[in-house]
Amino acid sequence: MQDDTLNQPGRRLSVGWAVTLSFDVGITCLASLILCGIGLLLPGITEDYGESSEPSSPAALVWFAGALLLLGSLAATTPRVRSAKDGPRRLGCTLSALRLGLLILGAVGYVVYGIVTIELA
């Protein structure tokens, strides 16, 4: 006798959650790439050139750590979202939505700060 519970698909995510999660993955990966780019450009901007065997700027390590933290949080929430049980799935979706909101709020805040300090000064 074969167990058919493995062949049954789990509950599908709603379209709203699917769109939110896809934006979350895309924006999280884009933000981590931007953080890595800033970390790579920072030594040239600050003219802090060190030995080739070690990181050229200690401040650049902070940007790389931020990128790793973002990707790590994405990797940590993905198994929860894919879970067949409602509790972990709901928690994973909520954490992804919160991360997406924080990334968008940070980007908007950065743009508004730039407008206020540069354009209006």
Wavefront OBJ file of the C-alpha trace (Angstrom):
o trace
v 0.000 0.000 0.000
v 1.364 3.351 -0.999
v 1.108 6.519 1.093
v -0.425 9.280 -1.074
v 0.221 12.073 1.393
v 3.635 12.709 -0.178
v 2.107 13.169 -3.622
v -0.487 15.700 -2.529
v 0.528 19.302 -3.137
v 0.556 21.580 -0.117
v -1.646 24.611 0.163
v -0.701 27.185 -2.407
v 0.293 30.700 -1.492
v -2.058 33.465 -2.461
v -1.096 35.695 -5.374
v -0.413 38.605 -3.006
v 2.075 36.592 -0.962
v 3.724 35.201 -4.080
v 4.247 38.727 -5.460
v 5.505 39.965 -2.078
v 7.976 37.091 -1.799
v 9.252 37.575 -5.338
v 9.813 41.301 -4.674
v 11.492 40.382 -1.397
v 13.951 38.022 -3.084
v 14.709 40.475 -5.887
v 15.128 43.543 -3.698
v 17.143 41.646 -1.063
v 19.565 40.361 -3.708
v 19.794 43.815 -5.312
v 20.435 45.473 -1.935
v 23.169 42.961 -1.117
v 24.817 43.595 -4.497
v 24.706 47.347 -3.854
v 26.263 46.834 -0.417
v 29.030 44.718 -1.964
v 29.595 47.379 -4.621
v 29.904 50.062 -1.956
v 32.355 47.856 -0.086
v 34.424 47.415 -3.237
v 34.394 51.128 -4.114
v 34.951 52.429 -0.593
v 38.761 52.011 -0.544
v 39.070 54.018 -3.769
v 36.778 56.743 -2.473
v 38.522 57.084 0.880
v 41.983 56.447 -0.606
v 42.619 53.853 2.087
v 44.881 51.454 0.230
v 46.324 48.641 2.304
v 48.318 45.520 1.619
v 46.953 43.225 -1.027
v 46.763 40.264 1.387
v 44.191 41.885 3.679
v 41.014 43.914 3.144
v 41.916 47.345 1.888
v 39.474 49.114 4.171
v 38.149 48.023 7.561
v 34.999 50.051 6.875
v 34.429 47.996 3.724
v 34.047 44.888 5.877
v 30.950 46.444 7.434
v 29.315 46.729 4.002
v 30.233 43.136 3.139
v 28.867 41.968 6.507
v 25.609 43.796 5.797
v 25.333 42.022 2.453
v 25.995 38.649 4.075
v 23.441 39.402 6.778
v 20.787 40.191 4.170
v 21.491 37.039 2.177
v 21.622 35.007 5.385
v 18.230 36.291 6.475
v 16.848 35.403 3.047
v 18.286 31.894 3.298
v 16.893 31.491 6.827
v 13.315 32.439 5.917
v 13.106 30.434 2.678
v 12.612 27.001 4.342
v 9.872 28.455 6.532
v 7.991 29.823 3.537
v 8.243 26.485 1.726
v 6.963 24.561 4.744
v 3.701 22.695 4.264
v 2.502 23.635 7.755
v 0.654 26.905 8.200
v 2.509 28.116 11.311
v 6.068 28.175 9.909
v 4.818 29.353 6.512
v 2.949 32.290 8.014
v 6.010 33.208 10.106
v 8.300 33.022 7.059
v 5.940 35.149 4.963
v 5.640 37.722 7.746
v 9.422 37.913 8.205
v 9.892 38.314 4.440
v 7.305 41.093 4.318
v 8.993 42.863 7.254
v 12.419 42.592 5.593
v 10.971 43.953 2.347
v 9.349 46.833 4.210
v 12.593 47.701 5.989
v 14.572 47.639 2.741
v 12.051 49.865 0.975
v 11.829 52.218 3.975
v 15.642 52.449 4.089
v 15.860 53.211 0.372
v 13.129 55.850 0.550
v 14.735 57.394 3.634
v 18.093 57.534 1.872
v 16.572 59.278 -1.156
v 14.625 61.756 0.995
v 17.752 62.490 3.052
v 19.683 63.136 -0.169
v 16.994 65.466 -1.473
v 16.807 67.422 1.780
v 20.542 67.748 2.352
v 21.754 68.240 -1.222
v 18.950 69.796 -3.221
v 17.488 72.039 -0.562
v 20.800 73.099 0.985
l 1 2 3 4 5 6 7 8 9 10 11 12 13 14 15 16 17 18 19 20 21 22 23 24 25 26 27 28 29 30 31 32 33 34 35 36 37 38 39 40 41 42 43 44 45 46 47 48 49 50 51 52 53 54 55 56 57 58 59 60 61 62 63 64 65 66 67 68 69 70 71 72 73 74 75 76 77 78 79 80 81 82 83 84 85 86 87 88 89 90 91 92 93 94 95 96 97 98 99 100 101 102 103 104 105 106 107 108 109 110 111 112 113 114 115 116 117 118 119 120 121
